[in-house]
Amino acid sequence: MNAPLDLERLLPQIDHRHLDALEEEAIYILREVAGGFERPALLFSGGKDSCVVLRLAEKAFKQRLANGAYAGRLPFALLHVDTGHNFPEVIDFRDALVKASGDALIVAHLDESIRRGTVRLGHALESRNPHQSVALLEAIEQNRFDCLIGGARRDEEKARAKERIFSHRDHFGQWQPKEQRPELWSLFNTRLRPGEHFRAFPISNWTELDVWLYIARESIALPKLYYSHPRQVLRRKGLLVPLTAVTPPRPGEAVETARVRFRTVGDMTCTCPVESAAASAAEVVAETLTATLSERGATRMDDRTSDASMERRKKEGYF
């Protein structure tokens, strides 16, 4: 019988040269954003991808101290679109991280868009995830942002795979695939007309496995939702739906307790966990090596109905 695999000892022995190359590319992109735009911002949700981008930004712009911490402030603010249905653990994590770092945080509240009448819900428990575009575009206009740095990756799904690293958005905030600009030899065309802006994706070329390897290597803190924990869930359409105030059980559904973790965190009405015993980044790496579905395919109810759903939302101004 084979001896048990000690993942914590194995991870430092993995060849990380590809991570070094990805890190170098991402830092270069972040510095291009800072040098090429007047009012950029970093989209920060408290999720794992935005935590990785934040660490990369710290490496790009802050001083690293002897204890491994980073001193100074980023040359741009963090921007979070709060749907009002975010997991409380993620909001607490976001606030604690920003308080510790001293960086500026701007929160665009979807509830304010609802009060203004720019967002209208069909019913109280409707998923607010698709409506984030409105609050985001309003925040861009109010704060005059000309570039938003995001954590989207090409491996997530088909619409993301079409993205450029510097994704041009027109004066309506819309993404037009046929109007994206060539990116040859890492040269980026950042010219804008009035009312337009860019989305920049420093980890566009990373995979989910790369992200977790980097989290393990850099010891990046994440919300506890990303690791195995007991949670009350409902089984619905092949997914585990977390039991919350906005996702109550339907007639005939049974509530059960399972050990789960989240592969992505977002609006509670559409984000589902997966059964897992992975309690550390090293153990998540091992699970990710055997995963056959992307994060969205495995955990997002709103992206399973149509392959074109994400592309349609991106054209409306989504992340």
C-alpha positions in Angstrom: 0.0 0.0 0.0 1.3 3.5 -0.9 2.2 5.8 1.9 -0.2 8.8 2.5 0.7 11.9 0.4 1.9 14.8 2.5 0.6 17.8 0.3 2.2 20.4 2.6 5.6 18.9 1.9 4.9 18.3 -1.7 3.8 21.9 -2.7 7.2 23.6 -2.1 8.8 21.0 -4.3 6.5 21.7 -7.3 8.2 23.6 -10.1 6.8 27.2 -9.7 8.6 28.8 -12.6 5.3 29.1 -14.5 3.9 31.0 -11.5 6.9 33.3 -11.5 6.2 34.1 -15.2 2.5 34.6 -14.6 3.2 36.9 -11.6 5.7 38.9 -13.7 3.1 39.4 -16.5 0.4 40.4 -14.0 2.6 43.0 -12.3 3.6 44.4 -15.6 -0.1 44.8 -16.5 -0.9 46.4 -13.2 1.9 49.0 -13.7 0.7 49.6 -17.3 -2.8 50.4 -15.8 -1.3 52.8 -13.2 0.8 54.5 -15.8 -1.8 54.7 -18.6 -5.0 55.8 -16.8 -5.9 58.7 -14.7 -8.6 57.1 -12.4 -8.3 53.3 -12.2 -9.8 51.1 -9.5 -9.4 47.5 -8.5 -12.6 45.4 -8.4 -12.5 43.7 -5.0 -15.2 41.3 -3.9 -13.3 39.4 -1.2 -13.2 36.4 -3.5 -10.1 34.3 -4.1 -9.3 35.8 -7.6 -9.6 39.4 -6.3 -7.4 38.5 -3.3 -4.8 37.2 -5.7 -4.9 40.4 -7.8 -4.7 42.5 -4.6 -1.6 40.6 -3.5 -0.1 41.2 -7.0 -0.9 44.9 -6.7 0.8 45.0 -3.3 3.9 43.5 -4.9 3.7 46.0 -7.7 3.3 49.1 -5.7 4.1 48.6 -2.0 7.2 48.0 0.1 7.5 44.5 1.5 8.6 44.5 5.1 10.9 42.0 6.8 7.9 40.2 8.4 6.3 39.6 5.0 3.7 42.4 5.4 3.3 45.2 2.8 3.6 48.9 3.7 2.1 51.9 1.9 -1.1 52.4 -0.1 -2.1 51.4 -3.6 -2.3 54.1 -6.3 -5.9 53.3 -6.8 -9.0 52.5 -4.7 -10.7 49.2 -4.3 -14.3 49.0 -5.7 -16.9 46.4 -4.5 -20.3 46.1 -6.0 -22.5 44.9 -3.0 -25.6 43.2 -4.1 -27.1 43.2 -0.6 -27.2 39.4 -0.9 -23.5 38.8 -0.3 -22.3 36.2 2.2 -21.8 37.9 5.6 -18.5 36.1 6.1 -17.2 37.7 2.9 -18.3 41.2 3.8 -16.6 40.8 7.3 -13.4 39.5 5.6 -13.4 42.4 3.1 -13.8 45.1 5.8 -11.1 43.5 8.1 -8.7 43.3 5.2 -9.2 46.9 4.1 -8.9 48.2 7.6 -5.6 46.3 8.0 -4.2 47.5 4.7 -5.3 51.1 4.9 -6.3 51.1 1.2 -9.4 53.1 0.1 -12.6 51.2 -0.4 -15.6 52.4 -2.5 -18.7 50.3 -2.2 -21.4 50.5 -4.9 -24.7 49.3 -3.3 -27.3 47.6 -5.5 -29.9 48.5 -2.9 -29.3 52.2 -3.8 -29.9 51.5 -7.5 -33.1 49.7 -6.5 -34.2 52.8 -4.5 -33.4 55.1 -7.4 -35.4 52.9 -9.7 -32.6 52.1 -12.1 -32.9 48.4 -11.0 -36.3 46.8 -10.8 -36.6 43.3 -9.4 -39.3 40.8 -10.5 -39.6 39.6 -6.9 -37.8 40.0 -3.6 -35.8 36.8 -3.8 -34.7 37.2 -7.5 -31.0 36.8 -8.1 -29.3 40.1 -8.0 -26.2 38.9 -9.8 -27.2 40.0 -13.3 -28.2 43.5 -12.0 -24.7 44.3 -10.7 -23.9 45.8 -14.1 -26.2 48.8 -13.4 -24.7 49.5 -10.0 -21.2 49.1 -11.5 -21.8 51.5 -14.4 -23.3 54.0 -12.0 -20.2 53.8 -9.8 -18.0 54.3 -12.9 -19.9 57.4 -13.9 -20.0 58.8 -10.4 -16.3 58.3 -9.7 -15.1 58.9 -13.3 -13.2 55.7 -13.4 -11.4 55.1 -16.7 -10.1 51.6 -16.0 -11.3 48.8 -13.7 -8.9 46.0 -12.8 -10.7 42.7 -12.5 -9.8 39.1 -11.6 -11.6 37.4 -14.5 -9.7 34.5 -16.2 -10.0 33.0 -19.7 -10.4 29.5 -18.3 -13.7 30.3 -16.5 -16.1 30.0 -19.5 -16.5 30.8 -23.2 -17.3 34.5 -23.0 -14.3 35.1 -20.7 -12.1 33.3 -23.2 -12.8 36.0 -25.8 -11.6 38.8 -23.6 -8.5 40.8 -24.2 -6.3 41.6 -21.3 -7.2 45.3 -21.8 -10.9 45.0 -22.6 -12.4 48.1 -24.2 -15.9 49.3 -23.2 -17.9 51.8 -25.1 -19.6 54.9 -23.8 -22.6 52.7 -22.8 -20.2 50.5 -20.7 -20.8 47.6 -23.2 -18.3 45.0 -24.4 -18.3 44.6 -28.2 -16.2 41.5 -29.2 -15.6 42.7 -32.7 -14.2 46.1 -31.6 -11.5 44.8 -29.2 -8.0 45.9 -30.0 -5.1 43.7 -31.0 -2.5 42.9 -28.2 0.7 42.0 -30.1 4.0 41.8 -28.3 2.4 42.9 -25.0 1.7 46.3 -26.4 -1.6 47.7 -25.3 -3.7 50.4 -26.9 -5.2 52.3 -24.0 -6.6 55.3 -25.9 -10.1 56.3 -24.9 -12.8 58.6 -26.2 -15.0 60.6 -23.8 -17.3 58.3 -21.8 -15.4 55.1 -22.6 -13.4 53.0 -20.2 -11.3 49.8 -20.0 -11.4 46.6 -17.9 -8.0 45.2 -17.3 -7.5 41.5 -16.3 -4.0 40.8 -15.0 -4.6 37.1 -14.3 -6.4 36.5 -17.6 -3.9 33.8 -18.5 -4.1 32.0 -15.2 -6.1 28.8 -14.5 -8.0 27.9 -11.3 -5.1 25.6 -10.4 -2.6 28.4 -10.9 -4.6 30.6 -8.6 -4.7 28.0 -5.8 -1.0 27.2 -6.2 -0.3 30.9 -5.8 -2.6 31.2 -2.8 -0.7 28.2 -1.2 2.7 29.6 -2.1 2.0 33.1 -0.9 -0.1 32.2 2.1 -2.9 34.5 1.0 -5.7 34.8 3.4 -9.2 34.0 2.1 -12.8 33.9 3.6 -13.3 30.7 5.5 -16.1 29.8 3.0 -13.4 28.6 0.6 -12.4 25.7 2.9 -14.4 22.7 4.2 -17.0 23.5 6.8 -20.4 22.1 7.8 -23.4 23.9 6.2 -27.1 23.3 5.8 -27.9 22.8 2.1 -30.6 21.9 -0.3 -30.2 19.6 -3.3 -31.6 21.4 -6.3 -31.1 20.6 -10.0 -27.8 18.8 -9.4 -26.4 21.6 -7.2 -26.1 22.1 -3.4 -27.9 25.3 -2.6 -26.9 26.9 0.8 -29.8 27.5 3.1 -30.1 31.2 3.7 -32.8 33.8 4.2 -32.8 34.5 0.4 -32.6 30.8 -0.6 -35.3 29.1 1.6 -36.4 25.5 1.0 -39.1 24.9 -1.6 -42.1 22.6 -0.9 -40.9 19.0 -0.8 -37.2 19.9 -0.4 -35.3 18.5 2.6 -32.6 20.4 4.5 -29.4 18.4 5.2 -26.0 19.2 6.7 -23.0 18.5 4.5 -19.3 19.3 4.6 -18.8 21.8 1.8 -16.6 24.5 0.5 -17.2 27.3 -2.0 -15.1 27.5 -5.2 -16.3 31.0 -5.8 -18.3 33.5 -3.6 -20.9 35.9 -4.9 -24.6 36.5 -4.6 -26.1 34.0 -2.2 -29.1 33.4 -4.5 -27.0 31.8 -7.3 -23.7 30.7 -5.7 -23.5 27.0 -4.6 -20.9 25.1 -2.7 -19.4 21.7 -3.5 -19.0 18.7 -1.2 -15.4 18.7 0.0 -13.1 17.8 2.9 -10.4 20.2 1.7 -9.5 22.3 4.8 -6.3 24.0 3.4 -5.0 25.5 0.2 -2.8 22.4 -0.3 -5.8 20.1 -0.1 -7.8 22.4 -2.5 -4.9 22.1 -5.0 -5.3 18.3 -4.8 -9.1 18.6 -5.5 -8.6 21.1 -8.3 -6.2 18.7 -10.1 -9.1 16.3 -10.5 -11.9 18.8 -11.2 -13.8 18.3 -14.5 -16.1 21.3 -14.3 -15.2 25.0 -14.2 -16.1 27.1 -11.1 -19.1 28.6 -12.8 -20.3 25.3 -14.3 -20.1 23.6 -11.0 -21.3 26.3 -8.6 -23.3 29.0 -10.4 -27.0 28.4 -10.9 -27.5 31.5 -13.2 -24.8 30.4 -15.7 -26.1 26.9 -16.3 -29.2 27.8 -18.3 -27.4 29.0 -21.4 -23.9 29.1 -22.9 -24.7 32.7 -24.1 -25.9 34.0 -20.7 -22.5 35.4 -19.6 -21.7 36.9 -23.1 -25.1 38.7 -23.1 -24.4 40.1 -19.6 -20.9 41.2 -20.5 -22.3 43.1 -23.5 -24.6 44.9 -21.0 -21.6 46.0 -18.8 -21.0 43.0 -16.5 -17.5 42.2 -15.2 
